[in-house]
Structures are given as structure tokens and as C-alpha cells.
């Protein structure tokens, strides 16, 4: 019975086989006969750079638009506005200093707290809905 070499990638030492010789470490294998080495598709490194740069550009654009919206909201605040905060607290602005990053918010009769302007998310949704209902009633 003959032994089979199907599981060995290279010929056994001392035996001639038809398996190609493995390249020596540090040397690249020559291209197949009659062909030149092909460059990497999409430019190799350029494509890798593009894959990394696109998400960074997207993050930059998204944070920039959020910053613009927040600054616009802060500039439109005035005393008496009903607003809600990041924590979900609803209240009315009682004191607003344009040079200070803080505002005083009345969250219950006689209960005032100081919060940062950046913590204000927007106008009270209940107040906006009530104002829309009043505007519709006036038109009718």
C-alpha cells in the first residue's frame, strides 16, 4: 500500500515533489510567469485613509450643527420663558444675565435653582402646544 502526501503542503525533505518551493523569509515571491505585479485596488493606502477620514468628517459636521443650534437657543432665551432641561425639569426663567453661563429657573412657586444655559434643551413642549392652540383659535 502506497502512502499519500495529500496532507503535506510541500514535498518531504530529500524527496522530489511537484509542490512549489516556499519563498525564503524576507523575499517576495515572483509574480506568475508572463505577468507583472498588479497595484493594490483603489490605491492601497489611499483607500484606507478614505475609510478612516469619512467617519471623522461626519462626526465633525454633526457636532458643529448641534453646537450652532445650542448657541441659537441660548441667544433666544428671555426672562419669563418656560423651558425644559436635559434632566427633564420644567421651569420658568426668572433671572438671565447675558454674560453669565448660568440662569435662574423657577421650578415650583418659590423654588429657584441655578442651571447652566447649556443644560436647557428648548421651550416647554406643553407651552408650545398651548400657544399653537391659541393661534388656531384666533384664526377661527
N, C-alpha and C positions, 0 to 999 in steps of 0.2 A: 504494500500500500504506500502510495506516494504522499509526502507531507505537502501541505498547501501553505503558501505565503500570503494569502489574501488579507490577513490582518496586519501585515507589516508594511508601512508606507515606503520604506527604502529596502534595497537588497541587503541581505545579511553581509557582514564584513567577510571579505575573501571570496565572495561569490559574485559572479557577474549577473546582473539583472537588467531589466529594461526600465527600471524606475529612474527618473532624472536625479542627478546629483543635487544635494541640498546646497544652497549658496553659503559661502563662508560668512561668518558673522562680520558685520561692518561693510559688506559689499552688497550692492543691489543686484538682483537677478537681471540678466539681459532681457530685452523685450522679445516676444516671439519672432521667429525668423521672418524677415521681409517686412516688418512693421516698425515704426518709430514709436517712442513712448508718447502717450497722449496726455495733454494737460488735464488737470482736475476740472470737472464740470463746474460752471459758474465761477471760475477763478479761484477756487480753493479758499484762501484766507479771506478774500473779499466777501464771499458768501457768509462765512462765519461772523465777520464783523457786522454784516447786514442783519443777521439773525439776532445779534445782541443789541444793536442800535435801535431797532424798531420799537421794542417794548419800552426802552428808556425814553424815547421821543414821545410815545403815547402817554406815559406817566407824567412827563413834564407838561404836556398840553392839558391834561385833565386837572392837575393841581393848579395850574395857572388860572384856568377858568373858574375853579372853585374859589380861589383867592379873590378874584375880581368880584364875584357875586357877594362874598362876605364883606368886602370893603364898601360896596354899593349899599348893602343892607345897613351897615353901621353908619354911613353918612346920611341915610334917610330917617334915622331914629329921631324922635322928638318926645318931649315930656307929654305924658298922657296916653302914649301908645300902649296897647295891650299886646304882649309878646309871649312867646314860649321859648324855653331854654333847651339846651342839649339834654338836661336831666328830666325834661318833661314838665318843668314847673311853669305855670301860667301866672302872669302878673302884669302890673301896670307900671310904666316907668315914671318915677317921681322926681328924680334928680339926674341930670345929664350934663356932664362937663366935656366939651369937645376935646380938650387937651388931656383928659384922663382916660385910661383904658377901662375904667370901672363906671358902672351905673348903679343907681339905687332902684330896686324893684319892690313894689308893694305886692306881696303875695296873699295877704289877708288884711282886713281892716286893722290898721295899727301895727302890722308886722312888715318891717322893711328889711331887705337884705341887699348886700352889695355883691354884684357879679361882674364878670368881665364882659365887655362888649362882644368879644369873640364867642362867648357861650350862647349868645342869642341866635336862635335859628330862624326866626321870622315872626310875622304877625300872628296873633292868636287866630287859629282856624275858625273858631266859633264867631269871633268878631267879624272876620271877612265874610262868612256866610250870612250873618245878620245884616251887614252893610249891603250885600248883594240883594237880599230880600227887600230892604228898604228902597233900593234904587228901582227894583221892579215894580213896587207898589206906587212909587211916584209917577212912573211912566204910564201906568194903567188908568 
